[in-house]
Amino acid sequence: MSHLILFRYVFPDEHDAVPPEILDTLLLRARSSLSWVDGAPHGRHLCRGPLLSFCEYLRDIRQEHLFDARRRPVGNMTPHESPSGPACRKASCCQGRPAGIK
């Protein structure tokens, strides 16, 4: 939905390229999801950042101890597969460092 909204903002003369009924449907879904909460296990706070960026939210997960939304039971990844797990420590994008540290 954000891409469609940004498209309409960036190209105001092309607003007809995105049918209003599509935006209306997406907005209704967004409104209904505001009351939907998928909490992290063991009372931890949930971080959905890794769903958007592989490494940018590692500091929040590793240092602030937020729960990675890609991990089970919220997501489908095992702790080993998730961006906060051992696989990411080997990834070239973050090279095992907390995000923001070069």
N, C-alpha and C positions, 0 to 999 in steps of 0.2 A: 504494500500500500504506500509506503514512503516513497518508492520510486515513482509511482503514479502522481502523487502529490507534488513531488519535486519536478516532474516533467511539466505539469501544468504551471508551476511557478516559473521555471526556466523558459518555457515556450508558451507565453500567455495567448498568443494568437492561434495555438494549436490545441486549445482546450477541448475541442470537439473530438480529438483523436482518442480521448478516454471517455467512453460512454458513461453518462451520469449514473445509470443503474448499476454499473460495476462499482463505482465509488460508494454508492449508497449501500450496496451489499457488504462491502468491506468495512464501512463505518459501523454498520449494525453489528457485524461480527466483533469488531474492536470494542464496541460498547458492551456487548454481552460478556466479553472476556475480562472486563474490569473487575467483575465479581468473582472470577475464577482464580484460585490460588493453588499452585502446586508447591507445597512447602518442602523444604529440605529435611532429610532425616535427622533425628537426634537434636531437634531444636536449633539447628544451625541456620544461618541466613543464606538464602539462595542467590547465586550470581549467574545470570544468563549471558554475561559478557562473552564467554567462550563460544557461544552460538553465533556471535557476530564476528569475532576476531580470535584467531588461534592463540596468540600470545599476549595481546594487550592487557588482559585481565589477570595474568598470572600473579601479580603482586596482591591483588585482592583475595585470590584463592590461597596462595601460599602464606602470605604474611598476616592477612586479616582473617584467615581461616573461614572464608565464605565457601559454601558448597557449590561445586562446579555443576551446572545444570545439565551438562552432557553426560554425567555419570549416573549409573543406576542408583536408586530406583526412579529418579526423575527422568533421566535420559536413557540411552541404550548402551553407553560405553562402560567398560570396566574401568577401575581405577588405573590400570596399566595403560589403557588406550587413550585416556582423556588428556587434554592439553596440560593438565596439571600433574600428570603422571610421568613415569620414566621415559615414555616415548618422546615427550616434548623436550625433555632435557637434552636429547640428542638432535633435535630439529635445528636446522640452520637458521630459522627465522629468529629464534630467541637464544639459541646456543646455551640453554640452561640458565640464563640470567633472568632475574625479574624484569618485567616490562619497564621500559624507560631507561634502563641502564645500558650504556654502550660499552 
